[in-house]
Amino acid sequence: MTNHHENRRQVLYWRLLARLFDGQEQAALERSSMAVVDDIGLPAAVLDPSVSVDTIVQRFPELADELPGLLAPPAQDDPAGSADDAADQADRTGQADTAGDAAGQVGADEVRRAALASKLLLNIFATGTGDVSAGQLANWQADAAWYQRACGTGTAPGRRDGVLGNIEGDLVRRMRLREVLADPALARQLTPSMSLIEQLLRDKSNLSGVALANAKALIRRFVDEVAEVLKTQVQQTSVGTIDRSIPPKRVFRNLDLNRTIWKNLPNWSPTDERLYVDRLFYKQTAKRTTPARLIVVVDQSGSMVDAMVNCTILASIFAGLPKVDVHLVAYDTRALDLTPWVHDPFEVLLRTQLGGGTDGMAALELARPKIVDPHNTVMVWISDFYEWKSQEVFDGLQAVHRSGAKLIPVGSVSSGGQQSVNPWFRQRLKDQGTPVLSGHVRKLVSELKNFLN
């Protein structure tokens, strides 16, 4: 019995693998799988990837209780994992028939689990090629919610990271996005992601009315989510050092209790068992600060959308700190001074034009005049450094470095840290003592905090 159930389960998994990696039906596997599903009492729609999980559950409500936790790792004491051991023990004690029946029942349950698991996996990962309609995206999003429940990951509804996020991003790239944005109900179901934001930024000039309003709402949601993450990394950044030439404010919140007790110890009365305080000491909190100028230059060509989003948000956070003067320049074949909107990354992103070539000289001509006090200035230059005037751009960056300003070249500023940097630039920047920073945004935050402290 156990081998029979194992063979049926293998048929379902072989069919799943064939459909995932080939996409074409294999008649023998399809016929065998249909026979298995029919035998265990499941509907034929379980094998049809064009039928959503929601549709199946609506037609067969009893399946709704079987899906949550279906793909979660089994507990160590799961009886399914020990069925064969139980059967072997029963053989040795003369109870083989009873144990065989028990093992057979467990095996049948595993075949049913395999069929339902195959349905979820096929619907999620076999997304095909070509255009995607709004309805297909909505069905996939509903299936993704069932998949998350089956995995028992506890992921919040509508929140998808990692593999699921990448698949959804691919679907968004292949879909008729304007059709979805024009429908408020469908637009609300979209999960803000870097790939979706890139699509919206590229297509925003072609949107109007309801579609444009929904696009802006999605961009705003994504900006707010990323900003919350980055703010936690910038927290407790302080600027300047204590200025001891300025007397401390004599207010209770500045009272230095430990120093007050220590300085008044000679006034301790053993008879009264009291400490008589004739002088209070206060903490000095005034800081001598010179406004630090932070110039962020971002390559907004097509390969740098992740950096553009992260850096505009990061610049806005640092712009909110006291005594930090932030300037933001974006460039492709021309440069754009976005400093007037640096406090609002949403407005900055709406003014960017992704794509085109790369001309760092245009950015240098706009950014270098902003260096007024070099020793109190940091220039962050984010690019993959594939320039068509490589030597001229490097000479310009070298001049910034030699002026006394702190130059921080960054290959990219992504959540995952992946980067592709022109090796010619990488070596020369390293040789002059300003190596290209690795791409993870946390490292840039750390560098900036060190400069501003």
N, C-alpha and C positions, 0 to 999 in steps of 0.2 A: 504493500500500500504506500509506504513512504516514497519508494522510488517512482511510483506512478505519479504522485503529486509533485515530486521534484521535477520530473520530466515536463509536466504541464506548465510549471512555473518557468522553466527554462525556455519553453516555446514563447511565452509572453515576453520575456526579456530579450530573446533573440529578435523577435519582431520589433520591439522598441528600438534596439540598436540599429537594425536595418533601416527603419524609418528616419531615425535621427541623422544618420551619416550618409544615407543615399536619397531618401525622400520618395523613392519609387516603391510601389507595392510589390511584394514578392508573393505570388499566388499561393505557394505551399504554406508559407508562414501565416498568411491572412486566413486561409481556410482552417488551419490548425488552431489558431487563436480564437476564431469565431466559435469553433466547437467547444473550446475550453470555457469561454465566457458563457455560452449557452448552458453548458453542463453545471456550472456553479451558480446559475440563477441571476446573472447580471445582464443588463440590457445591452444590445449590440452597439448602441451609441457610445459605449465606453471605449470602443476601438476606433471611433471616428474623430479625427483631430479637428474637423470643422465644426463639431458640436461643442459648445462651451460647457464647462463644469456647472455653471449656473443653470443652464437648460436641463441638464441631467438631473440635478438636485430638485428642480421644480417638478419634473415628471416623476421622479422617484425619491420622495422626501426622506425615506428611511436611510438613504445613503449619506445624508448630511451629518449624521452622528458618527459615521465611520471615517470621515476624512480628517478631522482635527487630530494632530499627533501621528498621522499615518506614517510619515517619513522621519519622525523623530528617532534618535538612537534608542534601541531597546534597553530596558533596565537589565541589570546583571542577573537578576533572578527571574527573567522572562521565561515562562515555561516552554515557549517555542524553541528556545535555544537548547533545551535539555531533553527534548522529546526522544531523540534517538538513544540517549544514555538511559532514559527510563525504560525504553523497550529492551535494551540489552540486559539491564538488570532483571527485568521481568522474565526474559528467556532463562536466565540462570536459576530463577526460583520457580520455574514451572508454570508461569502465568503469561506465556507469550501471546495467547489469543487476546486477552484483555488489554495488554499493553499495545499490541498491534492496532487494535481499534482506536485506542487513545492517540497513538502516533498518527494514524490516518486522519483523525478529526483535526489535529493541529495542522497537518499538512494541507488539508483543504482550506483552512483559514488563511494559510500563507499564500496559497494560489489566489485567493480572493484579494488579499492585500497587494499582491503583485499586479493584478489586473487594474486595480484602482490607482496604484502608484504609477503604472505605465501611462494611464490616462493623464495624470497631472504632469508628468515629465514631458510627454509628447506635446501637450498643449502649450507648455511654457517654452520649451527649447526648440521645437520644430516650427519656426516662424517663416520659413521659406524665403523667397526673394521677390523683387518687384514692388509695385506700389502697394501701400496699405491704406485701407479706408478708415474712416472715423469709427465705423462699427467694429472693425477688426481690432482696432486699438482698444476700444471699450471692453470688448470680450477678453482680450489678453489681460487687461488690468484687473478684471474680475477674477480671471483664472489665477493671476499672480497672488491675489488675496487668499484664495483657497490654498495655493501652494505654500504660502507663508504660514497659514494655520496648520497645514499638514506637517511642516517642518518643526512646528512648535517653537519658533524663534522668538516670538513675542514682539516682532516688529510692528510698529504702529501702522495703522491703515494708511495707505497712500505714500508711505515712506519706503523707498527701495534703494539699497546701496549695492555695491559690488556687481556680481554677475547679473542680477535682475535689473539693476539700474542701467547696465550696458545694453542689455537686450531691449529695454524700453527706449533707450536713446536711439538705437538702430531703427526701431519701429517708427519713432517720431521723424527721423530723417527720411523715411520712405513714404510717409503719409502725406495726405493733402492737408497740411497744417492750417491753412487759411479756412478750410471748411470746418475744422474743429473749433478754431477761435471764434468763428461767427456764431457758434452755438454755445451759449453760456453754460448749459448743463454739462456738455462735453468738456469745455474748457476747465471747469472746476475739477474734473477728474484727472487732469494732467498733473503729473508729479514734477515739480521744478527740479531740473538737473542741469549739469553743465552743457550737455549736448542739446537739450531743449532751449536753453538760454542762447546758445550759439545760433540756433535756427531762427529764433525770434529777432536777435540783433541783426542777422543778415537780411531778414525779410521785412523789417519794420517799416521801411519806406514804401512798401506795397500794401500796407495795412491801413484801414481807416474804420471809423465808427466803432461798432461793438467789438470787432476783431482786434482793433488797436487797443481798446480799453482792456480787453482780456489779456492781451500780450503784456501790457504794462503791469497789470496785476500779478501775473506770473513772475515777471522780472523782479518786481518789488518783493514778493514772497521769498524768492531765492536769495536776493541781496540780504534781506533781514536774517535768514537762516545762517548764511555764511558769516555775517557780521557778528552774530552771537558767539560763534565758535572762535573767531579771531579776537574778539574782545577779551575772552578768558585768557588768551595767550599774551595780551598786552597789559593785563591788569597789574596794578601796583607799580607801573612805570613812574619813576619820579625824575624830576629835572632839577639840576643845580645842586649846590652844597650849602650846608648851614653857614649863615653869615653871622659870626660871633661879635661883629662890631655893632650889631643892632640889639638893644636890650630886649629881653623876652617880655611878652605881654603877661601882665600879672593878673591872669584869670585862672579860675579853678581847673579848667581842662588842661592847662599847661603846668600844673603843680607837679614838681618832681618830688614825690613822696619819699623815696629811698634816700635821696641826697639830703632832704630836710631833716629826716630822723638822724642820719649820720652826723651832720653838722651840729645838731643840738644835743648830742649825747652827753656833753659836759654838764648839761642842765638837768640831768637825771637826779631825782631826789629819792634816796633809799628809804627815807622816813615816810614820805607820802606815797612812795611807789608810783610816781608820776614823772613824765617827761615834760618839762616846761619849755615851750617853743617860743623863742624870741625873734626868730628870723625864718622866713619862708624862702624856698628856692624854686625857681621855675625853669622849665625846659625851654631852650631856644629853638624856635621853629621857623624864623625868617630865613629865606634862602637868597643867596646872591645868584641871580640868574641872568644869563644873556640869551636872548631868543635864538634857539638853534634853527637853522634853515635846512629843511629836508626837501630835496628836489628829486622827484620820482619821474623817471623817463621810461615809458612802456612802449615796446614794439607792438602795434596793433594789427600786424599782418595776419593772414589767415591762420598761421600755425601757432599763434600766441593768445588765442581767446581765453584759455584758462588763466594765463598770467594777467590779462587785461581785467578780468572780473575780480580776481583776488587782490590785485594791487590797487585798484580804485577803492575797494572797500577798506583795505589796510591804510591807504593814504588818508581816508576820511576819519579813521579812528585816531591816527596820530595827530591829525589836524584838530581834534577835539581836546588834546592835551594842552595844559598851560605852557606858554612860552615856547611853543613849537610852531614855526612858520613853514607851512607845507605848500609846495608847488607841484603841479602835476602836468606832465607833457606826454602826449601820445603821438605816435608817428607811424607812417608807412612810407609812401613816397613824398609825403609832405608832413609837417608837424602842426600840432594843434595844442594851444595852451588851454588846459581845462581847469586851471587854478580857481577861477570864479565859482566853480561848482564842486570844488574838492570836498566840501562838507557833505555832499549828497551823492553817493556813488550811483544811485538810481539815475539821476540826471546826467551824470558823466557817461554812463553806458548808453543812454539814449542819444548822446551826441557823437558816439564813436562810429566809424565806418570800417568794419572788419574787411580784411582782404587787401589785395594789391601787393606791390613790391615793398622793398625796404631801403630807405635812404637815411642812415643815421646822421649824415651831415646836416640835414634839415633840422633834426632834433637838437644837435649841438649848437647850431646858430641861435636857436630859441632858448636853450637852457643855460649856456655859458654866461650870458649877461646877468643871470640871476645870482651868480656867485659873487657876492659883495665882500663878505668876510670869510675867506677860504677856510681858516682854522676853526670856524664855527659852522661849517657847512658839510653836509653829507649828500652825495649824489648816488642814488640807486638806479642802475641802468639794467632793465630787464629785457632780454632779447635772446634769440638763438644765434645772433651775431653772423648770420649769413648775409653780409653786406655786399653790394656791388662796387662800393668804394672802400674796400677793406682797410687799406693803408691809411687813407685820409681819416677814417673814423677812429682807427687805433691811435693815430697821432693826436687827435682831438681829446680822446680819453686820457692819453698819457699827459697832455698839458693840464688837464683837470687834476690829475694825481700830483703832478709836480708843483701845482699852485699851493698845495697844502690842504686842499679839501679832501675829505675822505671819500674814496670811490669804492662802491660795492657793486661789482658786476654780478648779475644773477642770470643763470641759464633759463630758468622758468620759475614760476611760483604756482605750483599745482598742489592739490591735496595729496596726491600720491608721490610727488617728487620726481616723476619721470622728466627727463630733459634730453634735448639733442642740441649740442653746442658745436659750432664751427671749430674744429681742432686747431686751426691756424690762430684764431683769436684766443682760444683757451691757453695755448702755450705762451703766447706773448703777454697776456695779462698775468699769468702766473710768474713769468720771469721778472716783471716789474714790481712784484710784491702785492698785487691785487688779484688773487686767484678767483675764478668764477665760483660763486657760491652754489652749493648743491641746491636742487630745486625745491626742497620742502619749505613751505611757508613758515614753519616754526623757526627755521634757522635764520631767515631774514628778520623775523621779529626779534630774535635774540641779538643779532648784530645791531639793529637799530636801538634797542634798549641800552646796550653797552655804550653806544655813542652819546645817547641823550642823558645818561645818568651822570 
